Amino acid sequence: MWPKVFMKIAVSRFARERHTPSSPRDHFMGTWEELIQRVEANFEMAVPGYRPGVCLVPVAPEGFQCSTIEAKDAADLVAVFEARREGEIPFLQVRTTGEKSPAHAVDIILYRQDVLAEGGERSSDAEWEIVSIQARLAEETEPMNPVTMARNFLKGLGLPEGEGGSAGVYTAEEFARAIIYWSTRVKVVPRV
């Protein structure tokens, strides 16, 4: 499916800002250069993402920390109202404090340059940019957060609620599975 020729891959500014040890996001304990090397080594195993120009590259889980836990295992739940980043519309998120866990499986989400350019999101001259680390505690693929899906869907319709993200189309089943999955899981914010 994916060409065997070398493609330049970079880590997006978005991923660098979000996937850190102190964030409520999955992260890699190695360097960004090591992450790029892992993605390049496994690029031929990429599977298509939610739209053309988006792909998921599976990599070995060693060195990755997962920030998702079952809500029933959370000691405390805290609601925060914040945007993914400055300038975007905030939304309600439920989290807990604790420690991230070593990942059992990892997919790296890449967007092609033309998809990033649609929303002025390119942060390099690379053909592909790593935009997200999706680490998990089980082999089961983690669906996209339903709020993110809704924003992508609305962006595709040109509506203001679609601020941030990239235009996408999802089935009712994809929305339903994401809602059910995320209704029983929360992100961990590491204790400071």
KOLTORBA-936443 format. One record per residue: y, z, x of N, C-alpha, C, CB in turn; residue in three letters. Coordinates in steps of 0.2 Angstrom, whole numbers, padded with zeros to 4 digits, always signed. Glycine has a CB too. Example, Ala and Ser with C-alpha at 12.3 -4.5 7.8 and 13.67 -1.06 7.14 Angstrom:
# KOLTORBA-936443
-0028+0039+0066-0022+0039+0062-0016+0039+0066-0022+0045+0057ALA -0011+0035+0064-0005+0036+0068+0000+0039+0064-0003+0029+0070SER 
This chain:
# KOLTORBA-936443
-0006+0000+0004+0000+0000+0000+0006+0000+0004+0000+0006-0005MET +0006+0004+0010+0012+0005+0014+0011+0001+0020+0014+0012+0015TRP +0016-0003+0023+0016-0007+0029+0014-0002+0035+0022-0010+0030PRO +0010-0005+0039+0008-0002+0046+0014-0002+0051+0002-0004+0048LYS +0019-0006+0050+0024-0007+0055+0028+0000+0055+0029-0013+0053VAL +0031+0001+0061+0035+0007+0061+0042+0007+0057+0037+0008+0069PHE +0043+0012+0054+0049+0012+0050+0053+0018+0053+0048+0013+0042MET +0059+0018+0053+0063+0024+0055+0064+0029+0050+0071+0021+0058LYS +0062+0035+0051+0062+0040+0046+0067+0046+0049+0055+0043+0045ILE +0071+0049+0045+0076+0054+0046+0075+0060+0041+0083+0051+0047ALA +0078+0065+0043+0078+0071+0038+0085+0071+0035+0076+0078+0042VAL +0085+0071+0028+0091+0070+0025+0095+0077+0026+0090+0069+0018SER +0102+0076+0025+0106+0082+0025+0104+0087+0020+0114+0080+0025ARG +0102+0084+0014+0100+0088+0008+0094+0092+0010+0099+0083+0002PHE +0089+0090+0013+0083+0093+0015+0085+0099+0020+0078+0089+0018ALA +0089+0097+0025+0091+0102+0031+0094+0108+0028+0095+0098+0036ARG +0099+0107+0023+0102+0112+0020+0098+0117+0015+0108+0110+0016GLU +0093+0114+0012+0089+0117+0007+0083+0121+0010+0087+0113+0002ARG +0079+0117+0014+0073+0120+0016+0073+0124+0023+0068+0114+0017HIS +0075+0130+0022+0076+0135+0027+0072+0141+0026+0084+0136+0028THR +0071+0145+0031+0067+0151+0030+0070+0156+0025+0066+0154+0037PRO +0077+0156+0025+0080+0161+0020+0081+0158+0013+0087+0163+0023SER +0079+0152+0012+0081+0149+0005+0075+0150+0001+0082+0142+0006SER +0076+0149-0006+0070+0150-0011+0066+0143-0011+0073+0152-0018PRO +0066+0140-0006+0062+0133-0005+0057+0134+0000+0068+0128-0004ARG +0052+0129-0001+0047+0129+0005+0050+0126+0011+0042+0123+0002ASP +0047+0128+0017+0050+0126+0023+0045+0125+0028+0056+0131+0025HIS +0047+0122+0034+0043+0121+0040+0045+0125+0045+0043+0113+0041PHE +0041+0128+0049+0043+0133+0054+0044+0129+0061+0037+0138+0055MET +0042+0123+0061+0043+0119+0067+0050+0116+0067+0038+0114+0068GLY +0051+0111+0071+0057+0108+0072+0057+0102+0067+0059+0105+0079THR +0063+0099+0066+0064+0093+0061+0061+0087+0065+0071+0092+0060TRP +0061+0087+0071+0058+0081+0075+0050+0082+0074+0060+0082+0082GLU +0047+0088+0074+0040+0088+0073+0038+0086+0066+0038+0096+0075GLU +0042+0088+0061+0041+0086+0055+0041+0078+0054+0046+0089+0050LEU +0046+0075+0057+0046+0068+0057+0040+0065+0060+0053+0065+0060ILE +0038+0068+0065+0032+0065+0069+0026+0066+0064+0030+0069+0075GLN +0025+0071+0061+0019+0072+0056+0020+0067+0050+0019+0079+0053ARG +0026+0066+0048+0026+0061+0043+0025+0054+0045+0034+0061+0040VAL +0027+0052+0051+0026+0046+0054+0018+0045+0055+0029+0045+0061GLU +0015+0050+0057+0008+0050+0059+0004+0049+0052+0005+0056+0062ALA +0006+0051+0047+0002+0050+0040+0005+0046+0035+0002+0057+0037ASN +0010+0042+0037+0014+0037+0032+0009+0033+0029+0019+0034+0036PHE +0004+0030+0032-0001+0026+0029-0004+0029+0023-0006+0023+0034GLU -0004+0036+0022-0007+0039+0017-0003+0041+0011-0010+0046+0019MET +0004+0038+0012+0009+0039+0007+0006+0037+0000+0015+0036+0009ALA +0008+0040-0005+0007+0038-0012+0014+0037-0016+0002+0043-0016VAL +0014+0033-0021+0020+0032-0024+0023+0038-0028+0020+0026-0029PRO +0029+0039-0028+0032+0044-0031+0034+0042-0038+0039+0047-0028GLY +0039+0046-0041+0041+0045-0048+0044+0038-0050+0045+0051-0050TYR +0046+0035-0045+0050+0028-0046+0049+0024-0039+0057+0029-0048ARG +0050+0018-0040+0049+0014-0034+0055+0016-0028+0051+0006-0035PRO +0053+0016-0022+0057+0018-0017+0057+0026-0016+0064+0017-0019GLY +0052+0029-0019+0051+0036-0018+0043+0037-0016+0053+0041-0024VAL +0041+0041-0011+0034+0042-0009+0033+0049-0007+0032+0037-0004CYS +0027+0051-0008+0024+0057-0005+0020+0056+0000+0021+0061-0011LEU +0021+0059+0006+0017+0059+0012+0013+0065+0013+0021+0057+0018VAL +0006+0066+0012+0003+0072+0013+0003+0073+0021-0004+0072+0010PRO +0004+0080+0023+0003+0082+0030-0001+0088+0030+0010+0083+0033VAL -0003+0090+0036-0007+0096+0037-0003+0102+0035-0010+0096+0044ALA -0005+0107+0032-0001+0113+0030+0001+0118+0035-0005+0116+0025PRO -0002+0117+0041-0001+0122+0046+0007+0122+0048-0005+0120+0053GLU +0010+0128+0048+0017+0129+0050+0021+0128+0044+0019+0124+0055GLY +0019+0127+0038+0023+0127+0032+0022+0133+0028+0021+0121+0027PHE +0028+0135+0025+0028+0141+0020+0030+0139+0013+0033+0146+0023GLN +0026+0142+0009+0027+0140+0002+0031+0146-0002+0020+0140-0002CYS +0035+0144-0006+0040+0148-0009+0038+0149-0017+0047+0146-0008SER +0033+0146-0019+0031+0147-0026+0026+0152-0027+0029+0140-0029THR +0027+0156-0032+0021+0161-0034+0020+0161-0041+0023+0168-0031ILE +0015+0164-0044+0014+0165-0051+0018+0171-0053+0006+0167-0052GLU +0022+0169-0059+0026+0174-0061+0023+0181-0063+0030+0172-0068ALA +0017+0181-0064+0014+0188-0066+0013+0192-0059+0007+0186-0069LYS +0013+0189-0053+0013+0192-0047+0020+0194-0044+0009+0188-0042ASP +0025+0193-0048+0032+0195-0046+0033+0202-0047+0037+0190-0049ALA +0036+0205-0042+0038+0212-0043+0044+0213-0048+0039+0216-0037ALA +0049+0208-0047+0055+0208-0051+0057+0201-0052+0060+0212-0047ASP +0060+0200-0058+0062+0193-0059+0070+0194-0060+0059+0190-0066LEU +0073+0189-0057+0081+0189-0057+0083+0182-0059+0084+0191-0050VAL +0087+0181-0064+0090+0175-0066+0097+0174-0062+0091+0175-0074ALA +0097+0168-0060+0103+0166-0056+0106+0159-0059+0102+0165-0048VAL +0112+0158-0060+0115+0152-0062+0119+0149-0057+0120+0154-0068PHE +0116+0144-0054+0119+0140-0048+0117+0133-0048+0118+0144-0042GLU +0121+0129-0044+0120+0122-0043+0115+0121-0037+0127+0118-0042ALA +0112+0116-0037+0108+0114-0031+0112+0114-0025+0104+0107-0032ARG +0118+0111-0026+0123+0111-0020+0130+0110-0023+0122+0105-0015ARG +0135+0111-0019+0142+0111-0021+0144+0104-0024+0147+0112-0015GLU +0147+0105-0030+0150+0099-0034+0145+0097-0039+0150+0093-0029GLY +0139+0100-0040+0134+0098-0045+0135+0104-0051+0127+0098-0042GLU +0132+0102-0057+0132+0106-0062+0127+0112-0061+0131+0102-0069ILE +0129+0118-0062+0124+0124-0061+0119+0124-0067+0128+0130-0060PRO +0114+0127-0065+0109+0128-0071+0105+0135-0069+0104+0122-0071PHE +0102+0137-0075+0098+0144-0074+0092+0143-0070+0097+0146-0081LEU +0091+0148-0066+0085+0148-0062+0082+0155-0062+0086+0145-0055GLN +0075+0156-0062+0072+0162-0062+0069+0163-0055+0067+0164-0068VAL +0070+0168-0052+0067+0169-0045+0065+0177-0044+0072+0168-0039ARG +0061+0178-0039+0059+0185-0037+0061+0185-0029+0052+0186-0038THR +0061+0192-0027+0061+0193-0020+0055+0194-0017+0066+0199-0018THR +0053+0193-0011+0047+0194-0008+0046+0190-0002+0041+0192-0013GLY +0040+0188+0000+0039+0184+0006+0035+0178+0004+0034+0188+0011GLU +0037+0172+0008+0034+0166+0007+0027+0167+0009+0038+0160+0010LYS +0022+0162+0007+0015+0162+0010+0014+0156+0013+0011+0163+0004SER +0009+0156+0018+0007+0150+0021+0004+0145+0016+0001+0152+0027PRO +0006+0139+0017+0004+0134+0012-0003+0132+0013+0009+0128+0013ALA -0006+0130+0008-0013+0127+0008-0013+0119+0008-0017+0129+0002HIS -0008+0116+0005-0007+0109+0005+0001+0107+0005-0010+0106-0002ALA +0002+0102+0008+0009+0100+0008+0010+0092+0007+0012+0102+0015VAL +0015+0090+0003+0018+0084+0003+0025+0083+0005+0017+0081-0005ASP +0027+0078+0009+0034+0077+0011+0036+0072+0006+0034+0076+0018ILE +0042+0073+0003+0045+0068-0002+0050+0064+0002+0048+0071-0008ILE +0049+0057+0002+0054+0053+0006+0057+0048+0000+0050+0049+0011LEU +0063+0047+0002+0067+0042-0002+0069+0036+0002+0073+0045-0006TYR +0068+0030+0000+0070+0024+0004+0078+0023+0003+0067+0017+0001ARG +0081+0020+0008+0088+0020+0009+0092+0017+0003+0090+0015+0015GLN +0089+0012-0001+0092+0009-0007+0092+0014-0012+0088+0003-0009ASP +0087+0019-0013+0087+0024-0018+0093+0029-0017+0080+0027-0019VAL +0093+0031-0010+0098+0036-0008+0105+0033-0009+0097+0038-0001LEU +0106+0027-0008+0112+0023-0008+0115+0023-0015+0112+0016-0005ALA +0111+0023-0020+0113+0023-0027+0117+0029-0029+0106+0023-0032GLU +0116+0034-0026+0120+0040-0028+0125+0042-0022+0116+0046-0030GLY +0125+0038-0017+0129+0040-0011+0126+0046-0007+0136+0042-0013GLY +0119+0046-0007+0116+0051-0004+0113+0050+0003+0110+0053-0008GLU +0114+0044+0006+0112+0042+0012+0115+0047+0017+0113+0035+0014ARG +0111+0049+0022+0114+0053+0027+0112+0051+0034+0112+0061+0027SER +0109+0045+0035+0107+0042+0041+0107+0034+0040+0100+0045+0044SER +0105+0031+0046+0104+0024+0045+0096+0022+0045+0107+0020+0051ASP +0092+0027+0044+0085+0027+0043+0083+0023+0037+0082+0033+0044ALA +0077+0020+0037+0075+0016+0031+0072+0021+0026+0069+0011+0033GLU +0070+0027+0028+0067+0032+0024+0070+0039+0026+0059+0032+0024TRP +0072+0043+0021+0074+0050+0023+0069+0055+0019+0081+0051+0021GLU +0068+0060+0023+0064+0066+0020+0069+0070+0016+0061+0070+0026ILE +0068+0070+0009+0072+0074+0005+0070+0081+0003+0074+0070-0001VAL +0063+0081+0003+0060+0088+0001+0053+0089+0004+0059+0087-0007SER +0052+0096+0005+0046+0098+0007+0042+0101+0001+0046+0103+0013ILE +0036+0099-0001+0033+0102-0007+0027+0105-0004+0031+0096-0012GLN +0027+0112-0003+0021+0115+0000+0019+0119-0006+0023+0120+0005ALA +0012+0120-0007+0009+0124-0012+0003+0128-0010+0007+0119-0018ARG +0001+0132-0014-0004+0137-0012-0011+0134-0014-0003+0144-0015LEU -0011+0129-0018-0018+0126-0020-0017+0118-0020-0019+0128-0028ALA -0023+0115-0020-0023+0108-0020-0019+0104-0025-0030+0105-0019GLU -0019+0108-0031-0016+0105-0037-0009+0103-0035-0015+0110-0043GLU -0007+0097-0037+0000+0094-0036+0005+0098-0040+0000+0086-0037THR +0010+0100-0037+0016+0103-0041+0020+0098-0044+0019+0108-0036GLU +0021+0099-0051+0026+0094-0054+0033+0096-0052+0025+0094-0061PRO +0037+0091-0053+0044+0092-0052+0047+0097-0057+0048+0085-0052MET +0052+0101-0055+0055+0105-0060+0058+0101-0066+0061+0109-0056ASN +0056+0104-0072+0058+0100-0078+0066+0099-0078+0056+0103-0084PRO +0070+0104-0076+0077+0103-0076+0079+0097-0071+0081+0109-0073VAL +0076+0096-0065+0077+0091-0061+0075+0084-0064+0073+0092-0054THR +0069+0084-0068+0067+0078-0071+0072+0076-0076+0060+0080-0074MET +0074+0081-0080+0079+0079-0086+0085+0076-0083+0081+0086-0090ALA +0088+0079-0077+0094+0076-0074+0093+0069-0072+0096+0081-0069ARG +0087+0068-0069+0086+0061-0066+0085+0057-0072+0079+0061-0062ASN +0082+0059-0078+0081+0055-0083+0088+0053-0086+0077+0058-0089PHE +0092+0058-0087+0099+0057-0090+0103+0053-0085+0102+0063-0091LEU +0102+0053-0079+0106+0049-0074+0104+0042-0075+0105+0051-0067LYS +0098+0041-0076+0096+0034-0078+0099+0031-0084+0088+0033-0078GLY +0101+0035-0089+0105+0033-0095+0112+0033-0094+0103+0038-0100LEU +0114+0035-0088+0122+0035-0086+0125+0041-0090+0125+0028-0089GLY +0122+0046-0091+0125+0052-0095+0128+0057-0090+0120+0055-0100LEU +0133+0060-0091+0136+0065-0086+0131+0071-0085+0142+0068-0089PRO +0127+0073-0089+0122+0078-0088+0117+0076-0082+0118+0080-0094GLU +0117+0070-0080+0113+0067-0075+0115+0068-0068+0111+0060-0076GLY +0121+0072-0067+0124+0073-0061+0119+0075-0056+0130+0078-0061GLU +0119+0073-0050+0114+0074-0044+0108+0071-0046+0113+0082-0044GLY +0104+0071-0041+0097+0067-0041+0097+0060-0042+0094+0070-0048GLY +0092+0057-0043+0091+0050-0043+0088+0048-0050+0087+0047-0038SER +0090+0042-0053+0088+0040-0059+0080+0039-0059+0091+0033-0061ALA +0077+0042-0065+0070+0041-0066+0068+0041-0073+0067+0047-0062GLY +0062+0039-0074+0059+0039-0081+0053+0042-0081+0058+0031-0083VAL +0052+0047-0086+0046+0051-0086+0043+0050-0093+0047+0058-0084TYR +0036+0051-0093+0033+0052-0100+0034+0058-0103+0025+0050-0099THR +0032+0059-0110+0032+0065-0113+0027+0070-0110+0031+0064-0121ALA +0022+0067-0108+0016+0071-0105+0019+0074-0098+0010+0067-0104GLU +0022+0070-0094+0025+0073-0088+0030+0078-0089+0028+0067-0084GLU +0034+0077-0094+0039+0083-0095+0035+0089-0098+0044+0081-0101PHE +0030+0088-0102+0026+0094-0105+0023+0098-0099+0022+0092-0110ALA +0019+0094-0095+0015+0097-0090+0020+0101-0085+0011+0092-0086ARG +0026+0098-0083+0031+0101-0079+0033+0108-0082+0037+0097-0077ALA +0035+0108-0089+0037+0114-0092+0032+0119-0092+0039+0112-0099ILE +0026+0117-0094+0020+0122-0094+0019+0125-0087+0014+0119-0096ILE +0019+0121-0082+0018+0123-0075+0023+0128-0073+0018+0117-0070TYR +0030+0126-0074+0035+0130-0071+0037+0136-0076+0041+0126-0071TRP +0034+0137-0082+0035+0142-0086+0031+0148-0084+0033+0141-0093SER +0026+0147-0079+0022+0153-0076+0023+0154-0069+0015+0152-0078THR +0028+0151-0066+0029+0151-0059+0036+0152-0057+0026+0145-0055ARG +0037+0155-0052+0044+0157-0049+0045+0155-0042+0047+0164-0051VAL +0051+0154-0040+0052+0154-0033+0054+0160-0029+0058+0149-0031LYS +0052+0161-0023+0053+0168-0020+0059+0167-0015+0047+0169-0015VAL +0063+0172-0016+0069+0172-0011+0067+0178-0006+0076+0174-0015VAL +0067+0176+0000+0065+0181+0006+0069+0187+0006+0064+0177+0012PRO +0066+0192+0007+0070+0199+0008+0074+0198+0014+0066+0205+0008ARG +0080+0200+0014+0085+0200+0020+0085+0207+0023+0092+0198+0017VAL 
